[in-house]
Amino acid sequence: MSSPGLDAAALEQFRHQLLAMKRAAADAVDARLHGHGEHRHDEAGLPRHADETDDDAAAETQRQADVTHLARTATALRDIESALARIENGEYGLCIDCDEPIDLRRLQAHPAALRCARCQQLFETQLSRAGVRG
């Protein structure tokens, strides 16, 4: 199976974009886990915001923001890896739910898109109904 309407040059361009996105996401995780303030730490870990303030609520809010950021980045990395695998196996650009081509404009805006716009909307509606944030 070949990618719908995407020639080798377009696929290579998407691959390069995805690899750049992967590097940027990995760098963001590294900075969050190793770079706390002005200092870089060898050991990975979230910053201890309680050490920075005497406001426990503010420290907890910042800790939750760190956890949320890492979870979103992990999801983005998973989607990027999946898109890269789909380039390799000739399925890039096909919706993982309905197997229809993903609109080129959607891929250009979001190279890691795994679903067409219609299926993505259905997926997000199902997550919302289940009370899951995606």
Backbone as a chain_set.jsonl record, in Angstrom:
{"seq": "MSSPGLDAAALEQFRHQLLAMKRAAADAVDARLHGHGEHRHDEAGLPRHADETDDDAAAETQRQADVTHLARTATALRDIESALARIENGEYGLCIDCDEPIDLRRLQAHPAALRCARCQQLFETQLSRAGVRG", "coords": {"N": [[0.846, -1.168, 0.0], [0.595, 2.19, -0.849], [1.291, 5.565, 0.132], [-1.391, 7.83, -0.007], [-1.642, 9.979, -2.726], [0.804, 11.154, -2.178], [4.003, 11.843, -3.109], [7.409, 10.572, -3.306], [9.15, 12.678, -2.609], [7.48, 14.387, -1.107], [6.824, 12.695, 1.014], [9.358, 12.397, 2.138], [9.816, 15.014, 2.954], [7.803, 15.284, 4.915], [8.739, 13.336, 6.668], [11.152, 14.505, 7.537], [10.116, 16.778, 8.822], [8.666, 15.547, 10.887], [10.736, 14.267, 12.27], [12.119, 16.528, 13.178], [10.164, 17.598, 14.847], [10.085, 15.562, 16.723], [12.656, 15.743, 17.859], [12.456, 18.309, 19.008], [10.406, 17.903, 20.889], [11.607, 15.967, 22.529], [13.755, 17.472, 23.467], [12.346, 19.381, 24.949], [11.268, 17.806, 26.997], [13.643, 16.939, 28.174], [14.668, 19.4, 29.061], [12.709, 20.074, 30.94], [12.963, 18.024, 32.788], [15.669, 17.944, 33.49], [16.718, 20.512, 33.589], [16.454, 22.763, 35.889], [15.554, 25.824, 36.53], [18.352, 27.916, 36.601], [20.203, 25.95, 36.728], [21.527, 22.85, 35.597], [20.726, 19.476, 35.951], [22.055, 16.212, 36.465], [20.528, 14.002, 37.172], [17.29, 12.901, 36.368], [14.201, 14.514, 36.962], [11.254, 16.086, 38.21], [11.095, 19.58, 38.926], [11.356, 20.702, 42.314], [8.993, 22.473, 43.363], [8.056, 23.299, 45.786], [10.296, 23.975, 47.171], [10.849, 26.416, 46.162], [8.969, 28.227, 46.937], [6.802, 29.381, 49.584], [4.221, 28.886, 49.323], [2.067, 26.456, 49.28], [-0.098, 25.722, 47.647], [0.429, 27.038, 45.228], [2.819, 25.766, 44.53], [1.903, 23.146, 44.181], [0.145, 23.523, 42.041], [1.968, 24.246, 40.039], [3.443, 21.885, 39.925], [1.479, 20.123, 38.977], [1.123, 21.287, 36.472], [3.598, 20.71, 35.336], [3.469, 17.884, 35.225], [1.253, 17.566, 33.526], [2.268, 18.764, 31.194], [4.36, 16.958, 30.59], [2.869, 14.622, 30.135], [1.336, 15.358, 27.888], [3.393, 15.787, 26.078], [4.465, 13.226, 25.931], [2.343, 11.903, 24.682], [2.34, 13.285, 22.242], [4.863, 12.507, 21.28], [4.422, 9.763, 20.975], [2.505, 9.815, 18.927], [4.015, 10.994, 16.886], [6.021, 9.039, 16.516], [4.378, 6.972, 15.622], [3.435, 8.088, 13.227], [5.859, 8.275, 11.809], [6.462, 5.547, 11.583], [4.344, 4.814, 9.961], [5.015, 6.117, 7.624], [7.216, 4.6, 6.885], [6.012, 2.085, 6.444], [4.312, 2.594, 4.358], [1.751, 3.571, 4.86], [1.295, 6.145, 5.599], [-0.635, 9.069, 5.811], [-3.075, 7.917, 5.535], [-6.105, 7.528, 7.25], [-6.208, 6.175, 10.501], [-8.509, 5.116, 11.463], [-10.639, 5.009, 9.525], [-9.4, 4.398, 7.159], [-9.387, 6.106, 4.987], [-7.988, 8.683, 2.858], [-6.111, 11.239, 4.505], [-6.691, 14.653, 4.483], [-4.499, 16.663, 2.603], [-3.935, 19.288, 3.425], [-4.457, 19.111, 6.138], [-2.45, 17.344, 6.96], [-0.247, 18.926, 6.348], [-0.567, 20.978, 8.193], [-0.519, 19.557, 10.547], [1.642, 17.301, 10.814], [1.836, 14.885, 12.233], [-0.67, 13.848, 12.292], [-2.984, 11.288, 12.702], [-5.487, 10.636, 12.065], [-8.263, 11.372, 9.892], [-10.0, 14.507, 9.599], [-12.739, 14.205, 10.253], [-12.854, 11.69, 11.612], [-11.104, 12.279, 13.687], [-12.554, 14.212, 15.064], [-14.711, 12.645, 15.921], [-13.318, 10.845, 17.565], [-12.318, 12.593, 19.564], [-14.758, 13.457, 20.623], [-15.711, 11.068, 21.702], [-13.725, 10.655, 23.672], [-14.233, 12.865, 25.277], [-16.834, 12.343, 26.172], [-16.281, 10.129, 27.674], [-14.967, 11.28, 29.675], [-12.274, 11.719, 29.516], [-9.283, 13.479, 29.069], [-7.694, 14.482, 26.117]], "CA": [[0.0, 0.0, 0.0], [1.395, 3.41, -0.889], [0.649, 6.722, 0.733], [-2.304, 8.417, -0.988], [-1.352, 11.287, -3.278], [2.076, 11.693, -1.674], [5.157, 11.289, -3.802], [8.571, 10.306, -2.452], [9.677, 13.945, -2.088], [6.567, 14.85, -0.064], [7.006, 11.813, 2.164], [10.648, 12.736, 2.757], [9.622, 16.292, 3.64], [7.047, 15.001, 6.136], [9.633, 12.6, 7.572], [12.062, 15.488, 8.135], [9.323, 17.577, 9.756], [8.36, 14.713, 12.05], [11.972, 14.093, 13.039], [12.378, 17.803, 13.863], [9.191, 17.67, 15.941], [10.506, 14.587, 17.733], [13.802, 16.34, 18.566], [11.971, 19.434, 19.819], [9.67, 17.352, 22.034], [12.589, 15.341, 23.418], [14.49, 18.57, 24.112], [11.454, 19.99, 25.938], [11.223, 16.896, 28.141], [14.96, 17.011, 28.805], [14.765, 20.675, 29.776], [11.808, 20.051, 32.09], [13.43, 17.05, 33.781], [17.068, 18.141, 33.882], [17.083, 21.915, 33.752], [15.596, 23.449, 36.853], [16.073, 27.176, 36.716], [19.639, 28.186, 35.963], [21.087, 24.805, 36.921], [21.222, 21.6, 34.903], [20.955, 18.33, 36.83], [22.28, 14.936, 35.779], [19.418, 13.113, 37.466], [16.002, 13.386, 35.866], [13.152, 14.68, 37.961], [10.553, 17.363, 38.139], [11.581, 20.526, 39.931], [10.64, 20.743, 43.593], [8.477, 23.838, 43.443], [7.873, 23.63, 47.196], [11.54, 24.594, 47.619], [10.929, 27.751, 45.586], [7.931, 29.102, 47.487], [6.15, 28.888, 50.794], [2.815, 28.743, 48.961], [1.876, 25.05, 48.896], [-1.053, 25.625, 46.537], [1.134, 27.443, 44.007], [3.78, 24.702, 44.219], [1.14, 22.005, 43.668], [-0.339, 23.919, 40.719], [3.096, 24.159, 39.113], [3.768, 20.456, 39.772], [0.46, 19.578, 38.088], [1.424, 21.79, 35.127], [4.736, 19.922, 34.854], [2.978, 16.538, 34.913], [0.407, 17.699, 32.333], [3.171, 19.014, 30.061], [5.048, 15.71, 30.257], [1.895, 13.687, 29.575], [1.025, 15.801, 26.523], [4.577, 15.563, 25.249], [4.545, 11.773, 25.703], [1.329, 11.595, 23.665], [2.838, 13.817, 20.97], [5.962, 11.63, 20.833], [3.811, 8.504, 20.521], [1.882, 10.088, 17.625], [5.108, 11.215, 15.931], [6.6, 7.717, 16.231], [3.408, 6.237, 14.815], [3.454, 8.671, 11.876], [7.114, 7.845, 11.168], [6.304, 4.126, 11.233], [3.407, 4.744, 8.85], [5.78, 6.481, 6.423], [8.048, 3.436, 6.543], [5.246, 0.947, 5.927], [3.488, 3.006, 3.232], [0.389, 3.898, 5.263], [1.21, 7.543, 6.021], [-1.644, 9.833, 5.093], [-4.355, 7.211, 5.619], [-6.708, 7.576, 8.577], [-6.08, 4.892, 11.206], [-9.834, 4.609, 11.807], [-11.504, 4.707, 8.375], [-8.525, 4.07, 6.025], [-9.526, 7.096, 3.919], [-6.873, 9.635, 2.865], [-6.167, 12.451, 5.322], [-6.527, 15.817, 3.625], [-3.115, 17.151, 2.569], [-3.839, 20.505, 4.245], [-4.401, 18.671, 7.538], [-1.103, 16.818, 7.172], [0.693, 20.048, 6.331], [-0.743, 21.706, 9.451], [-0.233, 18.639, 11.66], [2.237, 16.131, 10.165], [1.664, 13.662, 13.018], [-2.088, 13.469, 12.303], [-3.228, 9.871, 12.443], [-6.881, 10.497, 11.664], [-8.858, 12.439, 9.095], [-10.666, 15.475, 10.476], [-14.011, 13.643, 10.732], [-12.581, 10.656, 12.617], [-10.495, 12.932, 14.849], [-13.641, 14.834, 15.817], [-15.425, 11.551, 16.594], [-12.421, 10.35, 18.604], [-12.311, 13.563, 20.656], [-16.087, 13.421, 21.229], [-15.748, 9.869, 22.543], [-12.903, 10.912, 24.85], [-14.943, 13.845, 26.098], [-17.963, 11.63, 26.816], [-15.717, 9.199, 28.66], [-14.341, 12.083, 30.727], [-10.818, 11.652, 29.348], [-8.698, 14.617, 28.339], [-6.759, 13.967, 25.12]], "C": [[0.897, 1.239, 0.0], [0.585, 4.562, -0.309], [-0.154, 7.465, -0.326], [-1.864, 9.81, -1.429], [-0.048, 11.917, -2.809], [3.221, 11.028, -2.417], [6.328, 11.147, -2.824], [9.135, 11.582, -1.839], [8.802, 14.475, -0.957], [6.719, 14.005, 1.192], [8.309, 12.127, 2.9], [10.54, 14.054, 3.518], [8.857, 16.088, 4.953], [7.929, 14.266, 7.151], [10.58, 13.56, 8.276], [11.331, 16.366, 9.15], [9.047, 16.798, 11.039], [9.6, 14.492, 12.913], [12.344, 15.366, 13.794], [11.415, 17.973, 15.04], [9.581, 16.735, 17.077], [11.673, 15.141, 18.544], [13.356, 17.457, 19.493], [11.226, 18.931, 21.057], [10.631, 16.706, 23.033], [13.401, 16.398, 24.16], [13.644, 19.225, 25.198], [11.353, 19.121, 27.189], [12.545, 16.966, 28.902], [15.093, 18.295, 29.625], [13.901, 20.659, 31.031], [12.346, 19.135, 33.183], [14.844, 17.304, 34.293], [17.439, 19.588, 34.151], [16.113, 22.639, 34.645], [16.193, 24.824, 37.116], [17.368, 27.356, 35.958], [20.57, 26.984, 35.993], [20.596, 23.593, 36.142], [21.613, 20.451, 35.814], [21.161, 17.074, 35.999], [21.114, 13.978, 35.989], [18.114, 13.73, 36.981], [15.013, 13.492, 37.016], [12.488, 16.026, 37.779], [11.113, 18.295, 39.206], [10.728, 20.454, 41.193], [10.191, 22.181, 43.816], [8.248, 24.26, 44.887], [9.127, 24.288, 47.76], [11.646, 26.047, 47.17], [9.956, 28.734, 46.221], [7.401, 28.526, 48.791], [4.645, 28.733, 50.57], [2.599, 27.329, 48.42], [0.932, 24.9, 47.701], [-0.386, 25.999, 45.215], [2.123, 26.371, 43.578], [3.062, 23.494, 43.624], [0.597, 22.308, 42.272], [0.776, 23.801, 39.69], [3.502, 22.702, 38.879], [2.769, 19.796, 38.822], [0.686, 20.039, 36.647], [2.593, 21.013, 34.521], [4.289, 18.532, 34.414], [2.129, 16.566, 33.642], [1.264, 17.903, 31.086], [3.86, 17.719, 29.632], [4.092, 14.697, 29.637], [1.541, 14.065, 28.133], [2.197, 15.555, 25.583], [4.747, 14.078, 24.95], [3.541, 11.348, 24.637], [1.789, 12.081, 22.295], [3.952, 12.941, 20.418], [5.419, 10.302, 20.309], [3.2, 8.694, 19.132], [2.941, 10.306, 16.543], [5.743, 9.894, 15.538], [5.667, 6.899, 15.348], [3.397, 6.76, 13.38], [4.722, 8.264, 11.125], [7.035, 6.38, 10.741], [5.377, 3.979, 10.029], [4.064, 5.196, 7.548], [6.565, 5.273, 5.952], [7.231, 2.298, 5.94], [4.237, 1.332, 4.841], [2.056, 3.361, 3.576], [0.227, 5.343, 5.7], [0.19, 8.279, 5.157], [-2.994, 9.142, 5.02], [-4.836, 7.246, 7.059], [-6.624, 6.201, 9.235], [-7.445, 4.303, 11.562], [-10.647, 4.182, 10.586], [-10.722, 4.322, 7.112], [-8.692, 4.994, 4.823], [-8.326, 8.051, 3.984], [-7.142, 10.826, 3.79], [-5.878, 13.617, 4.387], [-5.094, 16.35, 3.74], [-2.934, 18.405, 3.426], [-3.767, 20.159, 5.725], [-3.007, 18.137, 7.85], [-0.066, 17.94, 7.2], [0.628, 20.831, 7.632], [-0.32, 20.867, 10.65], [0.336, 17.333, 11.101], [2.064, 14.813, 10.923], [0.208, 13.199, 13.066], [-2.233, 12.004, 11.907], [-4.634, 9.615, 11.92], [-7.28, 11.636, 10.737], [-9.629, 13.342, 10.064], [-11.958, 14.904, 11.067], [-13.781, 12.614, 11.83], [-11.929, 11.252, 13.862], [-11.573, 13.574, 15.711], [-14.44, 13.773, 16.573], [-14.612, 11.006, 17.765], [-12.441, 11.283, 19.815], [-13.661, 13.62, 21.364], [-16.207, 12.218, 22.149], [-14.907, 10.047, 23.804], [-13.622, 11.84, 25.816], [-16.086, 13.175, 26.857], [-17.479, 10.672, 27.889], [-15.043, 9.95, 29.799], [-12.828, 12.055, 30.68], [-10.368, 12.882, 28.595], [-7.634, 14.083, 27.408], [-5.783, 14.904, 24.622]], "O": [[1.854, 1.314, 0.772], [-0.645, 4.525, -0.27], [0.345, 7.706, -1.426], [-1.73, 10.714, -0.605], [0.172, 13.108, -3.029], [3.39, 9.81, -2.363], [6.238, 11.552, -1.665], [9.555, 11.58, -0.682], [9.321, 14.961, 0.048], [6.74, 14.534, 2.304], [8.354, 12.122, 4.13], [11.107, 14.196, 4.602], [9.225, 16.655, 5.982], [7.87, 14.544, 8.349], [10.793, 13.445, 9.483], [11.868, 16.663, 10.217], [9.181, 17.33, 12.141], [9.523, 14.528, 14.141], [12.83, 15.297, 14.923], [11.813, 18.439, 16.107], [9.427, 17.073, 18.251], [11.689, 15.029, 19.77], [13.818, 17.548, 20.63], [11.397, 19.473, 22.148], [10.483, 16.88, 24.242], [13.701, 16.238, 25.343], [14.164, 19.587, 26.254], [11.352, 19.634, 28.308], [12.557, 17.042, 30.13], [15.578, 18.266, 30.756], [14.31, 21.173, 32.072], [12.204, 19.432, 34.369], [15.175, 16.918, 35.414], [18.395, 19.852, 34.88], [15.057, 23.082, 34.193], [17.192, 24.969, 37.822], [17.463, 26.982, 34.789], [21.619, 26.998, 35.348], [19.394, 23.347, 36.044], [22.704, 20.449, 36.386], [20.525, 16.891, 34.961], [20.753, 13.228, 35.082], [17.868, 14.923, 37.16], [14.998, 12.66, 37.923], [13.082, 16.974, 37.265], [11.552, 17.845, 40.265], [9.53, 20.179, 41.134], [10.919, 22.995, 44.385], [8.245, 25.454, 45.187], [9.047, 25.065, 48.711], [12.431, 26.819, 47.72], [10.105, 29.946, 46.06], [7.538, 27.333, 49.061], [3.891, 28.481, 51.51], [2.903, 27.04, 47.263], [1.145, 24.044, 46.843], [-0.613, 25.345, 44.197], [2.253, 26.093, 42.386], [3.551, 22.887, 42.672], [0.593, 21.429, 41.41], [0.549, 23.307, 38.586], [3.863, 22.329, 37.763], [3.156, 19.004, 37.963], [0.467, 19.273, 35.708], [2.58, 20.696, 33.332], [4.687, 18.057, 33.35], [2.265, 15.697, 32.781], [1.017, 17.29, 30.048], [3.932, 17.42, 28.44], [4.47, 13.984, 28.707], [1.455, 13.199, 27.262], [2.01, 15.163, 24.431], [5.13, 13.708, 23.839], [3.858, 10.522, 23.782], [1.643, 11.371, 21.3], [3.985, 12.662, 19.22], [5.909, 9.781, 19.308], [3.355, 7.838, 18.261], [2.777, 9.852, 15.411], [5.981, 9.649, 14.355], [6.118, 6.212, 14.432], [3.354, 5.978, 12.43], [4.664, 7.943, 9.938], [7.492, 6.022, 9.656], [5.598, 3.122, 9.174], [3.706, 4.706, 6.477], [6.58, 4.957, 4.763], [7.698, 1.618, 5.026], [3.407, 0.515, 4.442], [1.216, 3.448, 2.68], [-0.858, 5.74, 6.127], [0.161, 8.127, 3.936], [-3.957, 9.711, 4.505], [-4.056, 7.017, 7.984], [-6.93, 5.186, 8.609], [-7.538, 3.129, 11.921], [-11.274, 3.122, 10.597], [-11.325, 3.959, 6.102], [-8.184, 4.69, 3.743], [-7.717, 8.21, 5.042], [-8.256, 11.347, 3.846], [-4.935, 13.573, 3.597], [-4.552, 16.471, 4.838], [-1.903, 18.569, 4.079], [-3.086, 20.845, 6.488], [-2.446, 18.45, 8.9], [0.879, 17.901, 7.987], [1.654, 21.299, 8.126], [0.175, 21.395, 11.645], [-0.402, 16.363, 10.931], [2.137, 13.741, 10.323], [-0.119, 12.264, 13.797], [-1.674, 11.552, 10.908], [-4.94, 8.539, 11.406], [-6.708, 12.725, 10.79], [-9.873, 12.969, 11.212], [-12.238, 15.098, 12.249], [-14.442, 12.658, 12.867], [-12.173, 10.781, 14.973], [-11.522, 13.496, 16.938], [-14.806, 13.977, 17.73], [-15.16, 10.739, 18.834], [-12.564, 10.83, 20.952], [-13.709, 13.811, 22.579], [-16.744, 12.328, 23.251], [-15.323, 9.637, 24.888], [-13.616, 11.619, 27.027], [-16.275, 13.419, 28.049], [-18.166, 10.428, 28.882], [-14.599, 9.342, 30.773], [-12.166, 12.333, 31.68], [-10.986, 13.284, 27.609], [-6.764, 13.321, 27.83], [-4.958, 14.547, 23.78]]}, "num_chains": 1, "name": "protein.A"}
